[in-house]
Amino acid sequence: KTVKDTVVIYPLPTPQLGNDTLFCPGATINLTLNAGSGVQYSWNNTFPTADSTLVVNATGIYLVRVTDKNGCIGRDTINVARYDDASVSVNPDITSSNCGQSNGAITGIEFTTPGPSMVIWLDAAGNQVGTGNNLLNVPAGAYYAEVNFGYNCSHEFGPYPITDNNATQIADVLPTSDHCNQGMGGLSALPASGNPADFLYSLNGGPYQANGGLFTGLGEGEYHISLKDAA
């Protein structure tokens, strides 16, 4: 006697929460996990519900247990973490410029990052003035190192001030306040010695001007003024 029967083997659910994910230091974590099709979902061993998604806003390991209409169970996990932040491991040597020339330098600085990185140097106005660990051939001013690493992560270090040897110093800057964001503010730079008209003045790393140290039409903000001999 031959006995026959039919056995149905159902496939297990295969939830896919995605690859492990790294966020930048300090970045807001806002990630929606989707476990796909099923009937019941247990997130991190909580009581099963019909919610196939979970909004994640903190680091950690997240587990989902999916039960389908046949009672079959599938599981998946994802690790949500952050990159370690960049840091300065060796402080720089700063070389002053001379008499308003572009021969100042910042050298020897080293950064620690989680993997490959790229260093971009910026002046006080945010203009790129160099790349790599060493900044060479720049005038006096304040400079910042933007360290880029990971997946679109960055950390800005500075300011690193380069002074000018034998240069006339700015004794004072007299501000005029803006009103109601109308761009009515101003700055008047006074050299430590000499006639203000004998110098050229630069605002935030911009072109030098023979304006007697007077800048007008400014809104609220932080400004950097440099001066050099007009001759």
Secondary structure, 3 states (H helix, E strand, C coil): CCCCCCCCCCCCCCCCCCCCEEECCCCCCCEEEECCCCCEEEECCCCCECCCEEEECCCEEEEEEEECCCCCEEEEEEEEEECCCCEEEECCEEECEECCCCCEEEECCEEECCCCEEEEEEECCCCEEEECCCEEEECCEEEEEEEEECCCEEEEEEEEEECEECCCCEEEEEEECCCCCCCCEEEEEEECCCCHHHEEEEECCCCCECCCCEEEEECCCCCCEEEEECC
